[in-house]
């Protein structure tokens, strides 16, 4: 029944107030006090263990084996006794982020999801670069390390081809690799949250080059961009993010599950790795000065690449709320690819929400794994 006219202006009655914590207090005052004391105790303990680093949340817990390595780069294979898809997946990470974001925690892991969907999953982890990697240019990754990893995955799994999956800057590397090696055993190519038009990138991510800072001026003594500079560039993108995170932290401090997720995510967002100096200088020249993808101007390793030479099934995944790689920067990519079988999808998530959290599990991860499955061969039991 509709409220009487003017009822919305009346003050709440005593019965209206009998709800939530107030109702608990009236109905069971001793229990209410006891619950409050227990909650306060839990909050104090969780704060203590968080500040002292006690029982830190574990990340990257899916079991895996090292199958190949070169320098600090390591190729992992995740254990899976229920492989039902013939062509394996190779996950190619960004150069500036820890790879455990793809395997954050049990129940909140893209790797775990892919394994559950029957894929044989490999991950190429770049390690933490030091002076030994300072001279690594883009060709070092896209003409040597990625091709070697693809060859090893293909050899290990029977030679049926590899689904290559690149995340963020890892997608850029995957694109340069696929464009430069069209005869390699690539079954399909998927890139996620990957920039194409660098004119659409945030200033804090594109402030290097002729109109900004010379990248050589931010290299440290070992010839790499220090991790602190990488983190600072990401922090500038969302100046209120830390405040929001702190507010959420205090509100849910008594929740053990929330605290574990909070610790896992903050350990990733705050634990960037150095960017190899030569790769940073070349990225600035090719992408931020030349806008190489858009202008088809990709002189990598002494020869030119063309995205039009990519002919394998292709999927470009865009996050609608991505503040690191805005959708406008990524949308142009699908038109540049030469494949007749190419798709672009935009999902309701942020840069990390594609592969982390409830939305990622329910909508984003299935959209990607379903596409890869549709381009692969299902194994039949014997």
Order of alpha helices (4+ residues) and beta strands (2+ residues): alpha-alpha-alpha-beta-beta-beta-alpha-beta-alpha-beta-alpha-beta-alpha-alpha-alpha-alpha-alpha-alpha-beta-beta-beta-alpha-alpha-beta-alpha
